[in-house]
């Protein structure tokens, strides 16, 4: 491909170890957890009975649809007054008068009872409650101003009002409950399914299973996920091959194309509230949301649309809260690129922890991790975003594991400094395995508080095979499961942040724009033709047997991986063919057409039991006793910054930044609350939890020289700084002002 940058890599890497057929990954599925999921307190119910006989969630802060008592005290008094007949004989006129009065009063009582008790009760009853307390339709709350009852919660069959005022019917047969009250915007009473803990309940990692899906290609675009965006500029100058070049083309396309605002149009339409409702209804309880650094800021000539994607991430938080779905925030694209692939923002070279700008870009990246951590650790968001992937798919084989480990420890300290030590104080910190395999991370950061290991096992990027789909079904169980179980013990919490149903690399732009496929022998450097992609992409013609084979592959993959996020929820239509051209990567398309399971719990036991991890994890791994104390020998051996980095040399002679800039704190959402005739703004946090952390933003030193952050291989500037500049080794890192652990 003529416009492929030198040294560019495809979006996906093949196996790290050529001696293996599959990337190292781990699997297994506990088969003894279903009772625990339904009764997380060891057999006790999640629910408590409230007056009126209905069951509600015991831990709800504001119990949705709290039942009214059969009669109010006022009506009870009236019933007591008028229930006893008079025994004494009176004159006929008096008797008739009394009788008439009684009938009048009875009529009044009936009317009062009907409007104050029976009608609301019947309304709630018709809304429905299952015996376990799962509401099957909407519960109501009166608005303070109009007196009109607005539905704020419900389950299967209920009517949901979207942000724009339109409505739809919520279809969730798994006992999921949505909850959204504009006057209580941080209520965490929703749950995705009856077996998934509500957001205001504890998710027991190692016992409760992460069944998730990625929202790939939404706030961090990729050509094969949103092909129409890129097809439009297939003949552009330059050709759109990543979000960098896509943004350049859009910015130049102002006469009729709408300019860079086209990206916001994509944000508005590609993922909406309906997707979150559908995800919960599909039996999924987590989403992983990739986010690029330009959600925070851009510098220099970086063409990305700055800050706008953050606005839509805030919407994602609201929708996730509404449907009881937890978020894994994945820092997907770092300045300079951590892997050289198109999803990192710019296809080309690796410039984080590698090369002459590798240290400066790492400093800048740590600042962005700090800014995100401060926001999501706030009490308004921590229960919705309890998981933070700090760097997606770094190329550890290029950077070196030790150098990457020093970055990981520094990032861990930054995240913990934002929220504090202990369960509930900020998110799990998730480290990608860097394609080294989980076994190489056994024992990493002993004593750390809530860390997780991320792996991305794929079947499709190593040796290509023309075998039937049925020949791949057992591959996850034999290739991933045992290793996953081992790592859950040797490291702690493990999750597969990405996997798909692709058994080869067929699909438009799957490897990148214009890069072809290994399967058809059109990929750069590949001459062997394995077969034709035509039948793999003609998903409309797949017969039932083919769909069942893909279904079994999905179930076996889910069982082997235990905790997982499918890549990805949705693939957009090609503007050329008018249809999805990468069907193996779309969970939604598989649900609609019968090759993805409608209930992912059906995966349990598909690998035959084996030796699945039998949770829970050790208390120290989940923020319990002993968490947060890493031995000094470990912290000193992984001190930041590293002494040198590959392709750059000694840190002291490389360009670096100084912490003197102004931190761009992330903006919270705005919610208005109506009470009586007054309207106020809800407290949504200020974007910065640890007020004691007042270090500045890493920025240029005025007297020093810098290379382009995306420079690739080059010599450092010489001289690096003017004679009067402070020596590089004397420039301090920001001091982390720790806050005490919260109870």
C-alpha positions as CSV (number, residue, x, y, z in Angstrom):
1,X,0.0,0.0,0.0
2,X,1.6,3.3,-1.1
3,X,0.5,5.4,1.8
4,X,1.4,3.0,4.5
5,X,3.9,4.7,6.9
6,X,7.3,3.1,7.3
7,X,7.3,0.5,10.0
8,X,3.5,0.5,10.3
9,X,1.8,-2.5,11.8
10,X,-1.7,-3.9,11.3
11,X,-4.4,-3.2,13.8
12,X,-4.0,-6.7,15.2
13,X,-0.8,-8.6,16.1
14,X,-0.4,-12.3,15.5
15,X,0.7,-14.6,18.3
16,X,3.6,-13.3,20.3
17,X,5.2,-16.8,20.4
18,X,5.5,-18.4,17.0
19,X,5.5,-21.8,18.5
20,X,1.9,-21.5,19.6
21,X,-1.2,-21.6,17.4
22,X,-3.0,-19.1,19.6
23,X,-2.1,-16.2,21.7
24,X,-1.5,-17.2,25.3
25,X,-4.7,-16.7,27.2
26,X,-6.6,-18.3,30.0
27,X,-9.9,-19.8,30.5
28,X,-12.3,-21.9,32.5
29,X,-15.7,-21.3,34.0
30,X,-16.8,-21.9,37.5
31,X,-19.9,-24.1,37.5
32,X,-20.7,-23.6,41.1
33,X,-21.5,-19.9,41.2
34,X,-25.1,-19.7,40.0
35,X,-26.6,-19.9,43.5
36,X,-24.1,-17.4,44.7
37,X,-25.1,-15.0,42.0
38,X,-28.7,-15.2,42.9
39,X,-28.0,-15.0,46.6
40,X,-24.7,-13.2,47.0
41,X,-24.7,-13.4,50.8
42,X,-24.2,-17.1,50.8
43,X,-27.8,-18.1,50.3
44,X,-29.5,-15.1,51.7
45,X,-31.8,-13.2,49.4
46,X,-30.9,-9.8,47.9
47,X,-34.4,-8.7,48.9
48,X,-36.2,-7.7,51.9
49,X,-40.0,-7.6,52.5
50,X,-41.5,-4.2,53.1
51,X,-44.9,-3.3,54.4
52,X,-47.5,-4.3,51.9
53,X,-46.0,-7.7,51.2
54,X,-43.9,-6.7,48.2
55,X,-40.2,-7.4,48.0
56,X,-37.7,-4.8,47.2
57,X,-33.9,-4.5,47.0
58,X,-32.7,-4.2,50.5
59,X,-29.7,-2.0,49.6
60,X,-31.5,0.5,47.4
61,X,-30.9,4.0,48.5
62,X,-34.2,5.1,47.0
63,X,-36.4,2.0,46.6
64,X,-38.1,2.1,43.2
65,X,-41.9,1.7,43.3
66,X,-42.2,1.5,47.1
67,X,-45.7,0.1,47.7
68,X,-48.3,2.2,49.4
69,X,-50.1,0.8,52.5
70,X,-53.6,-0.4,51.7
71,X,-55.2,2.6,53.4
72,X,-53.9,5.9,54.7
73,X,-54.2,6.7,58.5
74,X,-57.0,9.1,57.5
75,X,-59.0,6.4,55.9
76,X,-58.4,4.0,58.7
77,X,-59.9,6.6,61.1
78,X,-62.9,7.0,58.9
79,X,-63.4,3.3,58.7
80,X,-63.3,3.0,62.4
81,X,-65.8,5.9,62.8
82,X,-68.4,4.6,60.4
83,X,-68.0,0.8,60.7
84,X,-70.1,0.1,63.9
85,X,-73.9,0.2,63.5
86,X,-75.9,2.1,66.1
87,X,-77.9,-0.2,68.4
88,X,-80.5,2.1,69.9
89,X,-83.9,2.6,68.3
90,X,-84.6,6.1,67.1
91,X,-87.4,7.8,65.4
92,X,-87.9,6.8,61.8
93,X,-86.9,10.2,60.4
94,X,-83.7,10.2,62.4
95,X,-82.9,6.7,61.3
96,X,-83.6,7.5,57.7
97,X,-81.5,10.6,58.0
98,X,-78.6,8.7,59.6
99,X,-78.9,6.0,56.9
100,X,-78.7,8.6,54.2
101,X,-75.7,10.2,55.8
102,X,-74.0,6.9,56.1
103,X,-74.5,6.2,52.4
104,X,-73.2,9.6,51.6
105,X,-70.1,9.1,53.7
106,X,-69.6,5.6,52.4
107,X,-69.6,6.9,48.9
108,X,-67.1,9.6,49.9
109,X,-64.9,7.0,51.5
110,X,-65.1,4.7,48.4
111,X,-64.1,7.6,46.2
112,X,-61.2,8.5,48.5
113,X,-60.0,4.9,48.8
114,X,-60.1,4.4,45.1
115,X,-58.1,7.5,44.2
116,X,-55.7,7.4,47.1
117,X,-55.1,3.7,47.5
118,X,-56.7,1.3,45.1
119,X,-55.9,3.1,41.8
120,X,-52.2,3.7,42.7
121,X,-51.9,0.2,44.0
122,X,-53.5,-1.3,40.9
123,X,-51.2,0.9,38.8
124,X,-48.2,-0.5,40.6
125,X,-49.6,-4.0,40.5
126,X,-50.2,-3.7,36.7
127,X,-46.6,-2.4,36.5
128,X,-45.8,-5.8,38.1
129,X,-43.5,-7.2,40.7
130,X,-42.1,-10.7,40.5
131,X,-41.8,-12.8,43.6
132,X,-38.2,-11.8,43.8
133,X,-39.0,-8.1,43.7
134,X,-38.2,-7.6,40.0
135,X,-40.4,-4.9,38.7
136,X,-41.9,-5.9,35.3
137,X,-43.1,-2.4,34.3
138,X,-42.8,1.2,35.2
139,X,-43.1,2.6,38.7
140,X,-44.2,6.2,39.1
141,X,-43.1,9.3,40.9
142,X,-45.2,12.5,41.0
143,X,-43.4,15.6,39.7
144,X,-43.5,18.5,42.0
145,X,-44.7,21.1,39.5
146,X,-47.3,19.5,37.3
147,X,-48.6,16.6,39.4
148,X,-48.2,14.3,36.4
149,X,-46.7,10.9,37.3
150,X,-43.4,10.3,35.5
151,X,-42.2,6.7,35.1
152,X,-38.7,6.4,36.7
153,X,-38.1,2.7,36.9
154,X,-39.3,-0.6,35.4
155,X,-38.5,-4.0,34.0
156,X,-39.7,-6.2,31.2
157,X,-42.5,-4.6,29.2
158,X,-42.2,-1.1,30.8
159,X,-42.1,2.1,28.9
160,X,-38.8,4.0,28.9
161,X,-38.5,7.7,28.1
162,X,-35.3,8.6,26.3
163,X,-33.4,11.8,26.8
164,X,-35.2,13.4,23.8
165,X,-38.6,12.6,25.2
166,X,-39.4,9.7,22.9
167,X,-40.3,6.4,24.3
168,X,-39.7,2.7,23.7
169,X,-40.7,-0.6,25.4
170,X,-38.0,-2.2,27.5
171,X,-37.7,-5.9,26.7
172,X,-35.6,-7.7,29.3
173,X,-36.6,-11.2,30.2
174,X,-33.7,-11.6,32.6
175,X,-35.2,-9.6,35.5
176,X,-33.3,-6.4,34.7
177,X,-34.5,-3.1,36.2
178,X,-33.8,0.3,34.7
179,X,-33.9,3.3,36.9
180,X,-33.8,7.0,36.0
181,X,-35.1,9.8,38.1
182,X,-34.1,13.3,36.8
183,X,-34.5,14.6,40.4
184,X,-32.1,11.8,41.6
185,X,-29.6,11.5,38.8
186,X,-27.0,9.6,40.8
187,X,-29.2,6.8,42.0
188,X,-27.6,3.4,41.5
189,X,-30.6,1.2,42.0
190,X,-30.6,-0.3,38.5
191,X,-29.5,-3.8,37.7
192,X,-28.8,-5.4,34.3
193,X,-30.2,-8.8,35.2
194,X,-31.6,-10.6,38.3
195,X,-28.3,-12.4,38.7
196,X,-26.1,-9.4,38.3
197,X,-25.5,-7.2,41.3
198,X,-27.2,-3.8,41.1
199,X,-24.9,-0.8,40.9
200,X,-25.4,-0.1,44.5
201,X,-24.4,-3.6,45.5
202,X,-21.0,-5.2,45.6
203,X,-19.7,-6.9,42.5
204,X,-17.8,-9.9,43.9
205,X,-14.9,-10.3,41.5
206,X,-13.8,-13.9,41.1
207,X,-17.4,-15.1,41.8
208,X,-19.7,-12.7,39.9
209,X,-18.8,-13.1,36.2
210,X,-18.0,-10.2,33.9
211,X,-20.0,-10.8,30.8
212,X,-19.3,-7.7,28.7
213,X,-19.0,-6.2,25.3
214,X,-16.9,-3.5,23.8
215,X,-18.3,-0.3,22.3
216,X,-15.4,-0.2,19.9
217,X,-15.3,2.3,17.0
218,X,-17.5,4.7,18.8
219,X,-15.5,7.4,20.6
220,X,-12.2,6.0,19.1
221,X,-12.9,5.2,15.5
222,X,-11.6,2.2,13.6
223,X,-11.9,1.6,9.8
224,X,-13.4,-1.9,10.0
225,X,-16.0,-0.9,12.7
226,X,-17.2,2.3,11.0
227,X,-16.2,1.7,7.4
228,X,-18.5,4.3,5.9
229,X,-16.5,7.1,7.6
230,X,-13.3,5.9,5.9
231,X,-14.8,4.9,2.6
232,X,-15.8,8.5,1.9
233,X,-12.1,9.5,1.9
234,X,-10.6,6.4,0.2
235,X,-9.3,8.8,-2.5
236,X,-8.4,11.6,-0.1
237,X,-5.1,13.3,0.3
238,X,-3.9,11.6,2.4
239,X,-6.1,8.5,2.2
240,X,-8.0,8.1,5.5
241,X,-6.4,5.1,7.2
242,X,-6.7,6.1,10.9
243,X,-8.4,8.8,12.9
244,X,-5.5,11.2,12.4
245,X,-5.9,11.1,8.6
246,X,-9.7,10.8,8.8
247,X,-9.7,14.0,10.9
248,X,-7.5,15.8,8.4
249,X,-9.8,14.8,5.5
250,X,-12.9,15.9,7.4
251,X,-11.3,19.3,8.4
252,X,-10.6,19.9,4.7
253,X,-14.1,18.9,3.7
254,X,-16.0,22.0,4.7
255,X,-17.9,23.0,1.6
256,X,-20.4,20.1,1.6
257,X,-19.1,17.4,3.9
258,X,-19.7,19.1,7.2
259,X,-16.1,19.3,8.3
260,X,-14.8,17.8,11.5
261,X,-18.4,17.9,12.9
262,X,-19.0,14.7,11.0
263,X,-17.3,12.9,13.9
264,X,-19.8,14.3,16.4
265,X,-22.6,13.1,14.0
266,X,-21.0,9.7,14.3
267,X,-20.9,9.9,18.2
268,X,-24.6,10.8,18.2
269,X,-25.8,8.0,16.1
270,X,-23.4,5.0,16.3
271,X,-24.2,4.2,19.9
272,X,-27.4,5.4,21.6
273,X,-29.4,4.8,24.8
274,X,-31.2,1.9,23.0
275,X,-27.9,0.0,22.6
276,X,-27.4,0.1,26.4
277,X,-30.9,-1.3,26.9
278,X,-30.3,-4.0,24.3
279,X,-27.0,-4.9,26.0
280,X,-28.7,-5.5,29.3
281,X,-31.4,-7.4,27.6
282,X,-28.8,-9.6,26.0
283,X,-27.7,-10.8,29.4
284,X,-24.5,-8.7,29.4
285,X,-23.6,-6.7,32.5
286,X,-20.5,-4.7,31.5
287,X,-19.3,-2.5,28.6
288,X,-15.7,-1.7,27.8
289,X,-15.4,1.8,26.3
290,X,-12.3,2.7,24.4
291,X,-11.3,6.4,24.7
292,X,-8.6,8.4,23.0
293,X,-6.5,11.0,24.8
294,X,-8.1,13.7,22.6
295,X,-11.2,13.4,24.8
296,X,-9.0,15.6,27.2
297,X,-6.9,17.8,25.0
298,X,-4.7,18.0,21.9
299,X,-1.5,19.8,21.3
300,X,0.4,21.2,18.3
301,X,-0.8,20.0,14.9
302,X,-2.8,17.0,16.3
303,X,-5.9,17.1,14.1
304,X,-8.3,15.1,16.4
305,X,-11.6,16.5,17.5
306,X,-10.7,17.8,20.9
307,X,-12.9,17.1,24.0
308,X,-16.1,16.3,22.2
309,X,-15.9,12.6,22.8
310,X,-15.9,13.3,26.5
311,X,-19.4,14.7,26.3
312,X,-20.6,11.4,24.8
313,X,-18.7,9.4,27.4
314,X,-20.7,11.3,30.0
315,X,-23.9,10.2,28.2
316,X,-22.6,6.6,28.3
317,X,-22.2,6.9,32.1
318,X,-25.8,8.1,32.4
319,X,-27.1,5.3,30.2
320,X,-25.0,2.7,32.0
321,X,-26.4,3.9,35.3
322,X,-29.9,3.8,34.0
323,X,-29.7,0.1,32.9
324,X,-27.4,-1.2,35.7
325,X,-24.4,-1.8,33.5
326,X,-20.8,-1.3,34.7
327,X,-18.1,0.4,32.6
328,X,-14.5,-0.6,32.0
329,X,-12.9,2.6,30.8
330,X,-10.1,1.7,28.4
331,X,-7.4,4.2,27.6
332,X,-7.2,3.1,24.0
333,X,-5.0,5.8,22.3
334,X,-2.0,7.5,23.9
335,X,-0.1,10.5,22.5
336,X,2.6,9.2,20.1
337,X,1.0,5.8,19.9
338,X,1.7,2.8,22.2
339,X,1.6,0.2,19.5
340,X,1.7,1.9,16.0
341,X,-1.7,0.6,15.0
342,X,-4.6,2.6,13.6
343,X,-6.8,2.3,16.7
344,X,-4.1,4.2,18.7
345,X,-5.0,7.3,16.6
346,X,-2.2,7.1,14.1
347,X,-0.9,4.2,12.1
348,X,2.9,4.1,12.0
349,X,5.5,4.0,14.7
350,X,5.5,3.4,18.5
351,X,6.4,6.5,20.5
352,X,5.5,5.7,24.0
353,X,8.3,4.2,26.1
354,X,10.2,3.8,22.9
355,X,12.3,6.2,20.8
356,X,13.5,9.8,21.6
357,X,10.0,11.1,22.5
358,X,9.1,7.9,24.4
359,X,9.7,9.4,27.8
360,X,8.0,12.7,27.2
361,X,4.9,10.9,25.7
362,X,4.8,8.6,28.7
363,X,4.9,11.6,31.0
364,X,2.0,13.2,29.1
365,X,0.1,9.9,29.1
366,X,0.4,9.6,32.9
367,X,-1.1,13.0,33.2
368,X,-4.1,11.9,31.2
369,X,-4.4,8.7,33.3
370,X,-4.3,11.0,36.4
371,X,-7.1,13.3,35.0
372,X,-9.3,10.3,34.2
373,X,-8.7,8.6,37.5
374,X,-9.6,11.8,39.5
375,X,-12.9,12.0,37.7
376,X,-14.0,8.4,37.8
377,X,-13.0,8.0,41.4
378,X,-15.5,10.6,42.6
379,X,-18.4,9.1,44.6
380,X,-20.9,10.1,41.8
381,X,-19.1,7.8,39.3
382,X,-17.1,5.1,41.1
383,X,-19.8,2.5,41.2
384,X,-20.6,2.9,37.5
385,X,-16.9,2.9,36.4
386,X,-15.2,0.4,38.7
387,X,-12.6,-0.7,36.2
388,X,-9.8,1.3,34.4
389,X,-7.6,-0.1,31.6
390,X,-4.7,2.3,31.7
391,X,-3.1,1.4,28.4
392,X,-4.5,-0.7,25.5
393,X,-2.2,-3.2,23.8
394,X,1.2,-1.8,24.5
395,X,4.0,-3.5,22.5
396,X,6.0,-4.8,25.3
397,X,8.1,-6.9,22.9
398,X,9.5,-3.5,21.7
399,X,9.4,-1.5,24.9
400,X,10.7,-4.3,27.2
401,X,8.7,-5.7,30.1
402,X,10.8,-4.0,32.8
403,X,10.3,-0.5,31.3
404,X,6.6,-1.2,30.8
405,X,6.4,-2.4,34.4
406,X,7.8,0.9,35.7
407,X,5.1,2.7,33.8
408,X,2.4,0.4,35.2
409,X,3.5,0.9,38.8
410,X,3.6,4.7,38.3
411,X,0.1,4.6,36.7
412,X,-1.2,2.4,39.6
413,X,0.1,4.9,42.2
414,X,-1.6,7.7,40.3
415,X,-4.9,6.0,40.2
416,X,-4.7,5.0,43.9
417,X,-3.6,8.5,44.8
418,X,-6.8,9.8,43.2
419,X,-9.2,7.5,45.1
420,X,-7.4,6.0,48.0
421,X,-6.7,2.4,49.1
422,X,-9.5,-0.1,49.8
423,X,-12.6,-1.5,48.2
424,X,-14.8,1.1,46.6
425,X,-12.1,3.8,46.6
426,X,-11.6,4.2,42.9
427,X,-11.4,1.5,40.2
428,X,-9.6,-1.7,39.6
429,X,-6.4,-0.9,37.7
430,X,-6.2,-3.2,34.6
431,X,-2.8,-3.9,32.9
432,X,-2.7,-5.4,29.4
433,X,-0.3,-8.3,29.1
434,X,1.6,-6.6,26.3
435,X,1.4,-9.8,24.2
436,X,3.9,-11.5,26.5
437,X,1.3,-13.9,27.9
438,X,-0.2,-13.9,31.4
439,X,2.4,-16.3,32.7
440,X,5.0,-13.6,32.5
441,X,3.0,-11.4,34.9
442,X,2.6,-13.9,37.7
443,X,3.3,-12.3,41.0
444,X,3.4,-8.7,39.5
445,X,3.0,-6.0,42.2
446,X,2.4,-8.3,45.2
447,X,0.2,-6.6,47.8
448,X,-1.3,-4.2,45.3
449,X,-4.8,-3.0,45.8
450,X,-7.3,-4.2,43.2
451,X,-5.3,-4.8,40.0
452,X,-6.4,-6.9,37.0
453,X,-4.7,-8.5,34.0
454,X,-6.0,-7.9,30.5
455,X,-5.5,-10.3,27.6
456,X,-6.8,-10.2,24.0
457,X,-7.0,-13.7,22.6
458,X,-7.9,-14.1,18.9
459,X,-8.0,-17.1,16.7
460,X,-7.7,-15.2,13.4
461,X,-4.4,-13.5,13.1
462,X,-1.9,-16.4,13.2
463,X,-1.9,-19.3,10.9
464,X,-4.8,-19.2,8.4
465,X,-6.9,-22.3,8.0
466,X,-9.6,-23.2,5.5
467,X,-11.0,-25.7,7.9
468,X,-14.7,-25.7,8.7
469,X,-15.9,-23.5,11.6
470,X,-16.6,-26.7,13.6
471,X,-12.9,-27.4,13.7
472,X,-12.3,-24.3,15.8
473,X,-15.0,-24.9,18.5
474,X,-12.7,-26.6,21.0
475,X,-9.7,-24.3,20.4
476,X,-10.6,-21.8,23.2
477,X,-11.0,-24.7,25.7
478,X,-7.7,-26.3,24.8
479,X,-5.8,-23.1,24.1
480,X,-7.0,-20.6,26.7
481,X,-8.9,-22.2,29.6
482,X,-6.1,-23.7,31.6
483,X,-3.8,-20.7,31.4
484,X,-6.6,-18.4,32.5
485,X,-7.2,-20.5,35.6
486,X,-3.5,-20.5,36.4
487,X,-3.3,-16.8,36.1
488,X,-6.3,-16.1,38.3
489,X,-4.4,-17.8,41.0
490,X,-0.9,-16.6,40.2
491,X,-1.8,-13.0,39.5
492,X,-5.4,-12.3,40.6
493,X,-8.3,-11.0,38.6
494,X,-8.0,-11.7,34.9
495,X,-10.3,-10.7,32.1
496,X,-10.2,-11.0,28.3
497,X,-10.7,-7.4,27.2
498,X,-11.3,-8.5,23.6
499,X,-12.1,-11.7,21.6
500,X,-14.3,-12.3,18.6
501,X,-15.8,-15.1,16.5
502,X,-13.4,-14.6,13.5
503,X,-11.5,-17.7,12.6
504,X,-9.5,-15.9,9.8
505,X,-8.8,-12.3,9.0
506,X,-11.5,-11.8,6.4
507,X,-13.5,-8.6,6.5
508,X,-13.3,-5.1,5.1
509,X,-10.5,-3.1,6.7
510,X,-10.1,-5.8,9.5
511,X,-6.3,-5.5,9.1
512,X,-6.5,-1.8,8.0
513,X,-7.4,0.2,5.0
514,X,-6.0,-1.2,1.8
515,X,-4.0,-4.0,3.6
516,X,-5.9,-7.0,2.3
517,X,-6.0,-10.3,4.1
518,X,-3.7,-13.1,5.0
519,X,-6.5,-15.6,4.1
520,X,-6.6,-14.5,0.5
521,X,-2.8,-13.8,0.2
522,X,-3.3,-10.1,-0.3
523,X,-1.8,-8.9,2.9
524,X,1.7,-7.3,2.6
525,X,4.4,-9.9,2.7
526,X,2.0,-12.9,2.4
527,X,1.9,-14.9,-0.8
528,X,0.1,-18.0,0.2
529,X,-3.6,-18.1,-0.7
530,X,-5.6,-20.1,1.8
531,X,-9.1,-19.5,0.3
532,X,-11.7,-17.0,-0.6
533,X,-13.4,-14.7,1.9
534,X,-16.6,-14.5,0.0
535,X,-18.5,-17.3,1.9
536,X,-17.3,-15.9,5.3
537,X,-18.7,-12.5,4.6
538,X,-22.0,-13.6,3.0
539,X,-23.6,-13.9,6.4
540,X,-27.1,-13.5,5.0
541,X,-26.7,-16.9,3.3
542,X,-25.3,-18.8,6.3
543,X,-27.4,-22.0,6.9
544,X,-28.5,-23.1,10.4
545,X,-25.6,-25.5,10.8
546,X,-23.1,-22.7,10.2
547,X,-24.8,-20.5,12.7
548,X,-24.9,-23.2,15.3
549,X,-21.1,-23.8,14.8
550,X,-20.5,-20.1,15.5
551,X,-22.9,-20.3,18.4
552,X,-20.8,-23.1,19.9
553,X,-17.6,-21.2,19.3
554,X,-19.0,-18.3,21.2
555,X,-20.1,-20.4,24.1
556,X,-16.8,-22.3,24.3
557,X,-14.9,-19.0,24.2
558,X,-17.0,-17.4,27.0
559,X,-16.6,-20.5,29.2
560,X,-12.8,-20.6,28.6
561,X,-12.3,-17.0,29.4
562,X,-14.6,-16.7,32.4
563,X,-14.5,-12.9,32.5
564,X,-14.7,-11.3,29.1
565,X,-15.6,-8.4,26.8
566,X,-16.6,-9.4,23.2
567,X,-15.1,-7.2,20.5
568,X,-17.3,-5.5,19.5
569,X,-21.0,-4.7,20.0
570,X,-21.7,-3.2,16.6
571,X,-20.2,-3.1,13.1
572,X,-21.5,-0.3,10.9
573,X,-22.6,-0.8,7.3
574,X,-20.3,-0.3,4.4
575,X,-21.4,2.7,2.3
576,X,-20.4,0.6,-0.8
577,X,-22.2,-2.7,-0.1
578,X,-24.8,-1.3,2.2
579,X,-24.3,-4.1,4.7
580,X,-22.0,-5.3,7.4
581,X,-18.7,-6.6,5.9
582,X,-17.1,-7.9,9.1
583,X,-19.9,-10.1,10.6
584,X,-17.8,-12.2,13.0
585,X,-17.1,-9.1,15.0
586,X,-20.6,-7.8,15.7
587,X,-22.4,-9.2,18.8
588,X,-25.5,-7.3,17.9
589,X,-25.6,-8.7,14.4
590,X,-25.1,-12.2,15.8
591,X,-28.0,-11.8,18.2
592,X,-30.3,-10.6,15.4
593,X,-29.4,-13.4,13.1
594,X,-29.0,-16.4,15.4
595,X,-25.3,-17.1,15.9
596,X,-24.8,-15.4,19.2
597,X,-26.4,-16.8,22.4
598,X,-29.4,-15.0,23.7
599,X,-28.4,-16.0,27.2
600,X,-24.6,-16.0,27.8
601,X,-25.0,-18.2,30.9
602,X,-25.5,-21.1,28.5
603,X,-21.7,-21.0,28.2
604,X,-21.1,-22.4,31.7
605,X,-19.6,-25.9,31.5
606,X,-19.1,-25.9,27.7
607,X,-15.4,-26.7,28.2
608,X,-16.3,-29.7,30.2
609,X,-15.6,-28.4,33.7
610,X,-11.9,-28.9,33.8
611,X,-10.4,-26.9,36.6
612,X,-12.2,-23.6,36.4
613,X,-11.1,-20.9,38.9
614,X,-13.1,-21.4,42.1
615,X,-13.4,-17.9,43.6
616,X,-13.5,-15.7,45.4
617,X,-10.2,-14.0,44.9
618,X,-8.0,-13.3,47.9
619,X,-9.2,-10.4,50.0
620,X,-6.0,-8.4,49.3
621,X,-6.8,-8.7,45.6
622,X,-10.2,-7.1,45.9
623,X,-9.4,-4.3,48.3
624,X,-9.8,-6.2,51.5
625,X,-7.3,-6.7,54.4
626,X,-3.7,-6.2,53.5
627,X,-4.4,-4.5,50.2
628,X,-2.2,-1.7,49.1
629,X,1.1,-2.6,50.7
630,X,3.6,-3.4,48.0
631,X,7.0,-4.4,49.3
632,X,9.7,-1.7,49.2
633,X,12.0,-4.0,47.3
634,X,9.5,-4.1,44.4
635,X,8.7,-0.4,44.3
636,X,12.4,0.5,44.4
637,X,13.2,-2.0,41.5
638,X,10.5,-0.5,39.4
639,X,11.1,3.2,40.3
640,X,9.9,5.8,37.8
641,X,11.3,6.9,35.4
642,X,13.3,4.0,34.1
643,X,17.0,4.7,33.6
644,X,16.8,4.4,29.8
645,X,14.4,3.3,27.1
646,X,14.9,1.4,23.9
647,X,15.5,3.4,20.8
648,X,16.1,6.5,22.9
649,X,18.8,5.9,25.3
650,X,19.5,7.4,28.8
651,X,16.5,9.3,30.1
652,X,18.6,12.3,31.1
653,X,19.5,13.0,27.5
654,X,15.9,12.7,26.1
655,X,13.3,15.4,25.7
656,X,11.1,15.6,28.8
657,X,8.4,17.8,30.3
658,X,8.1,19.7,33.5
659,X,5.0,19.9,35.7
660,X,4.2,23.5,35.4
661,X,1.1,23.5,33.1
662,X,-2.5,24.0,34.0
663,X,-4.4,20.7,34.4
664,X,-7.5,20.5,32.1
665,X,-10.0,19.1,34.6
666,X,-12.7,17.1,33.0
667,X,-16.1,18.7,33.0
668,X,-19.0,16.9,34.8
669,X,-22.5,16.6,33.5
670,X,-25.2,19.1,34.4
671,X,-28.5,18.0,35.9
672,X,-31.3,20.2,37.1
673,X,-33.6,19.2,40.0
674,X,-37.1,20.5,40.4
675,X,-38.6,20.7,43.9
676,X,-41.8,22.6,44.3
677,X,-41.3,25.8,42.3
678,X,-37.6,25.8,42.7
679,X,-35.0,24.5,40.2
680,X,-31.5,23.8,41.3
681,X,-28.4,22.1,39.8
682,X,-27.4,18.7,41.2
683,X,-24.0,18.4,42.6
684,X,-22.1,16.3,40.0
685,X,-18.6,16.6,41.4
686,X,-15.9,19.0,40.1
687,X,-13.9,16.4,38.2
688,X,-11.1,16.2,40.8
689,X,-11.4,14.1,43.9
690,X,-8.1,14.5,45.6
691,X,-7.9,18.3,46.3
692,X,-4.5,17.8,47.9
693,X,-3.1,16.7,44.5
694,X,-2.1,20.1,43.0
695,X,0.8,19.1,40.8
696,X,0.8,20.9,37.5
697,X,0.5,19.4,34.0
698,X,3.5,18.1,32.2
699,X,4.4,20.7,29.6
700,X,7.3,22.0,27.6
701,X,10.4,23.5,29.2
702,X,10.8,26.9,27.6
703,X,14.5,26.6,27.0
704,X,14.5,23.0,25.6
705,X,14.0,21.5,22.2
706,X,11.4,18.8,21.3
707,X,10.8,16.5,18.4
708,X,7.4,15.7,17.0
709,X,5.6,13.4,19.4
710,X,5.0,11.0,16.6
711,X,8.6,11.1,15.2
712,X,9.6,7.4,15.3
713,X,13.3,6.7,15.1
714,X,15.4,9.8,15.3
715,X,18.3,11.3,17.2
716,X,17.5,13.5,20.3
717,X,17.8,17.3,19.8
718,X,21.4,18.5,20.2
719,X,21.8,20.6,22.2
720,X,18.8,19.4,24.2
721,X,18.4,22.6,26.2
722,X,20.1,26.0,26.3
723,X,23.1,26.4,28.5
724,X,21.1,28.1,31.1
725,X,18.5,25.4,31.4
726,X,18.2,23.2,34.4
727,X,19.9,19.8,33.9
728,X,17.4,17.1,32.8
729,X,18.1,14.8,35.7
730,X,17.2,17.6,38.1
731,X,13.7,18.0,36.7
732,X,11.4,16.4,39.3
733,X,8.4,14.2,38.7
734,X,5.1,15.5,40.2
735,X,4.8,14.7,43.9
736,X,1.9,12.5,44.7
737,X,0.2,13.8,47.7
738,X,-1.6,10.8,49.1
739,X,-5.0,10.8,50.8
740,X,-6.0,8.4,53.5
741,X,-7.9,5.3,52.7
742,X,-11.6,5.7,53.0
743,X,-13.7,3.3,55.1
